[in-house]
Amino acid sequence: MSRRNWFSFLAVRPRVIWGGGARPRIRAVIVALAVGAALVASSADAGPKPQQRHKIDRAIERALDRQHTGTVPVIIRVAPGARGGLREQLDLRGRKVRGEHRAINAISVELDIDEIAEMADHPAVLSVSLDADVRPFATADPSYLQNFKGTLGLSDSTLTGAGVTVAVIDSGIRTSYDLSSSRIAFYEVRNGAVTARYPYDYYGHGTHVAGLIGATGASTSGQFAGVAPGVNLVVLKTLDSTGAGSTSDVIAAIEFATANKAALGIDIINLSLGHPIYESAATDPLVLAVENAVKAGIVVVAAAGNYGTNSTTGEVGYAGITSPGNAPSAITVGALNTAGTVTRSDDTVAPYSSRGPSWYDAYAKPDLVAPGHHLISNSDTYSTLWRNYSAYRVYSYNNKAYLQLSGTSMAAAVASGAAALVIEASRNANPGKPAITPNAVKAILEYTATRMHDATGVEYDYLTQGAGALNVAGAAALAGELDTSLLVSSFQVPTQQPFTTIGDETLAWSQSVVWGSSVVWGSSVVWGSSVVWGSSVVWGSSVVWGSSLLQP
């Protein structure tokens, strides 16, 4: 088909089509790239033309350089009004459409390699991105776990996350006494279609994550309870029995959660998964889906990634943040090692935890770090992780089966549980008043975080620890003091003292907020009628420094 005929469908049409249907997918593995390798520039004398390069991500650019035949799974964003015509022509051409993504005006589809450059040529096409495989960020580890609620300051807390709903986009969930089906809504996401199913988890990662967020501990008399045991869970299964999934299915899950926020009561989305960053956050389809969710009033927590060390030398490095951890409005979480103690002074940032900045945009990520090392949580004894990692199985005092894992996946889950407690505390203190915004939850978690030092006593930089280590007790206390009706309209200075006692240590809050590529300093910015509390402001779109707002 000629270029003119192929692109005739891109004339603006009023008709909108939604729903991609459950078409079979042929997974094309075109690249196996680590974060650094994904960003190696193509040679100057090969590959896409200059006018195409700004529309296609780096992974596809490399594929065009190296691959001459075959198909590639892509996500195509088009101008408003063009999506319906694109879908129509793709169907007519027999292309393997995986789904439509209305919120970001995109379609996920498999294209022949020679069609991609032609597609990028057309002015109505905004970007062509790899429908990359996403992976969870967890590894097995044999060390002993002490109940981590103590180090979060929650030993005596009465907060449970009651009335708060967390959407877990992962490999599924295995129900149990700890994770009762009575508080779980389960959906399977496959080829862009979202279908209600009976809960299951063939891989086991989603069950572990969900347990850290909200397991009741009923199976073990509280021995292995989650951070927020009273939350409801909406589980959207996107990863298969090997832990692999597609970006387009994750986007479909995020869009479903966003569209059904009110119907399902969703307050938080947990994303303990991701892929290497191939393009700017401004065009990354997964990031755009996250930003839309936050604008809709949902707190989104994302794992930073497990690319903090060189796989060959073991040397700690920077710029390993994964997508969607590069989403400006997401709460991006790295992993800390609590050393199995309540004491904070012996905590360290795990070497594997991805450091910032984010590629392309240089956002200061992660936003904070949370316990993610040697954590025990629920498991499915028929799952892949349970079968493959027998050495990391853990049995409770009454012989119930659990699994011990480490990673920023686990840290994100802990932070999602913390966010649920913050929301609960705010609701308890503000009956009948506006709901606390995702930006406010993020700012509170950062502002109350505690700064960390390495084993030699040197303070970690912001690209390693973000604002600092998660301090759930302090965050919940602060959220319970703030009047949500005043956050965006008048100056409010909290009376809460900026420190928390955990164990036998009194720890100062960071009193700073990581924002885009800079840091907000001082209570006059955080607690004034500033953009921090707004519901429509995108983090990273401007720089706040001192008490003034500087436009980029």
Steps between C-alpha positions, in 0.01 A plus 500: 500500500633842413575751770215719381248213520639364824466834673168605351334370815664780700254761383326634808176311560235555769442131565671353809558129542579341839604146585759294319354157557687189600717430200784246512841659555826384345770634727794630301815520705698755306743621759642380830627820648621605840430859597836628386504299178155627409638849475802446279463727198453350156768555241478826308486337158219250565147476632204739490513838332549805723135606473395155624736473795310739722187287463637153571657381824857377530413130506312521170776715353749226576262237362472688172879516485544126555184323388388480136199268521239388748249676722540726802239568772453878521280765659401776256376835631313712247345844481147550637238359264736264315477194722175363357626508145828344601323208667277450198790478256707279730209256519459507122869430456484205741739655750507347847331776699538437873281784621412866502607743771249779496652709779829542314344480150702197397477152353722203578567279198759284328647655184741376241843652555484692170167661592631671812717760327216573260262545791737740673513714187139608525425829684190353671717240678636648822722212610572133443620317812604142561229297673777388730497198726453609859650310791457505876791614717549224753771244574508214747705539818558264796549743794275525804232768521407674823151646503559820306206692646723609785746675273210679331385631838176302486536272802221677688306645207124454479493586129430209264413665169131427555285645225797546265532300177830412334517375141786253457607461137714189503492122448175442689420385852440178690225543756546376856402580858747791473362616165132418509302500176232706679717811467656427160373588153698307240540568129710338232651731237589323179554652156348823621176341622411521871289211630377417850638163612542282807832601666815308410875562481717254307816707550465599868635854488163673520400297807822600675449868414135495605595334829751772584235761430202350675530147640308470826739252658199289596678180395785562745341702784655815356852362452506603134251783455513769235543873557128574453308181587161671467523606134289368215683372194425524130741260331564533127700207365738604221804274555511134398639193677858605415457855630485652150237735366451769240501875545170527315327268747635702792369816332162331451495412870587856605234642272242254637588598857479869410166467320358295788646705784159593639328168432774296670610767749861491382732736690844357421663307215806287575741432212774265615616449142647689207737505206813696403440859394508536122368854457411822679222493758310741276448228237528180707152338475531331840597827665211681332255242637644552850472878472135468395429281802655754737303784340187292563581497872680166536830467685740298282794322664770359269809291562828675414648183349776258599775645278713668765808287439700388199405136438861412419708698748244556776592869506224736611395745227247768415222556241341155539145624558245306294169596342249585645723607788592798282141626516526845662183462709562142614646421841812316387643275770845354548589220742673525835646222712382525862761245616216315672475758779258771611794739532534741207865594544616165357277522190666527159377544144514161329771491232259369236253785556496719189642850541402809305490709301255374242629467145410773248328730753747485792221496759622464856381148577431299711266707715575299815618158614312240705573158651535256213774260605439155653123545526273205571151495355226278366563247227322257273654158548410411142671807358818525294686695769416241765613212280821665382621644831459226755788638707303819564186340633404605849261323735318671785477367853189304394659371178332741258698557179652838411776623270789737566583749223703817451464784252348836425179307425478429870593858591223637276249271668605627843462859377154424359397370840640817655304715255183316603561587864563864409171515311316333789649743753402795281144376456461443872610858567296659219149354492290665232796695364686465168705186453875530538663524156765263360749790497434563868552132587828502311617821664412373849689174451807690379482780756484256794768264363822468697840556344730199472876445522713226353706255703782756532269772634483704178151623411359352181428745220151574369550283193554201729244549776268771370357695792604217732368188670126445531366610838144371513432609859603857428313515170175372651531740794553796269217398265268478800576861593456673164166653404440392142260787439786745555782332312451683171337821622688637799822485694514220754797428723489165680555486873627144472863490610725391211642186657394143581622260767559149370647246737740694720583760234345841440519571129467837328282527192661593172263801466570499128315388190671372187337679207602437140873563484521700823396497863242707686648640820324650797155481656396832349482331160357167602226630726404816317240517226758366257481265204605208718141446610325550168320216325588600145870590526744253346812445706806586300327760286664782692772557756427613855793642692485683831167679519467596134364319199728524198357405164743303280 
